[in-house]
Amino acid sequence: MTASTLAAVLWVFAATGVALLPMRRQFPPGVVLLIAAPVIIFWLGMDFGLIIGAAASAAFISMFRNPIRFYWRKWRRLEPVQPPKDHP
């Protein structure tokens, strides 16, 4: 197993653990995962080629579509749509 594959597997386990947290506690570790993912995807693409990198990018965009959409609207200075609040 290459180092990039190990990093991707650890990222998946970390993302699964964060998904199990209550919504209000997901933000800080979720931001770290959001920042780390493109680095790992680039690393996978360098090790295994363009098709694997593109597949990993598609999976990342699919998983983080709501945060990406939120920050895209925020950076373009459009009115960002707030996610629903957790029910206690």
HUCOR-V631826 format. One record per backbone hydrogen bond with DSSP energy under -1.0 kcal/mol. NH is the residue of the N-H (numbers start at 1). CO is the residue of the C=O. E is the energy in kcal/mol with one decimal. If there is no record, write none. Layout:
nh = (NH,NH)
co = (CO,CO)
e = (E,E)
This chain:
nh = (6,7,8,9,10,11,12,13,14,15,16,17,18,19,20,21,25,26,30,31,32,33,34,35,36,37,40,41,42,43,44,45,46,47,48,49,53,54,55,56,57,58,59,60,61,62,63,64,68,69,70,71,72,73,74,75,76,77,78)
co = (2,3,4,5,6,7,8,9,10,11,12,13,14,15,16,18,22,23,26,27,28,29,30,31,32,33,36,37,38,39,40,41,42,43,44,45,49,50,51,52,53,54,55,56,57,58,59,60,64,65,66,67,68,69,70,71,72,74,73)
e = (-2.2,-2.4,-2.2,-2.5,-2.6,-2.2,-2.2,-2.2,-2.4,-2.7,-2.2,-2.2,-2.4,-2.1,-1.0,-1.3,-1.8,-1.2,-2.1,-2.3,-1.5,-2.2,-2.4,-2.1,-2.4,-2.0,-2.1,-2.9,-2.4,-2.2,-2.7,-2.5,-2.3,-1.9,-3.1,-1.8,-2.0,-2.8,-2.4,-2.6,-2.2,-2.4,-2.2,-2.3,-2.7,-2.2,-2.3,-2.5,-2.5,-2.3,-2.5,-2.7,-2.4,-2.1,-2.2,-2.9,-1.6,-1.2,-2.9)
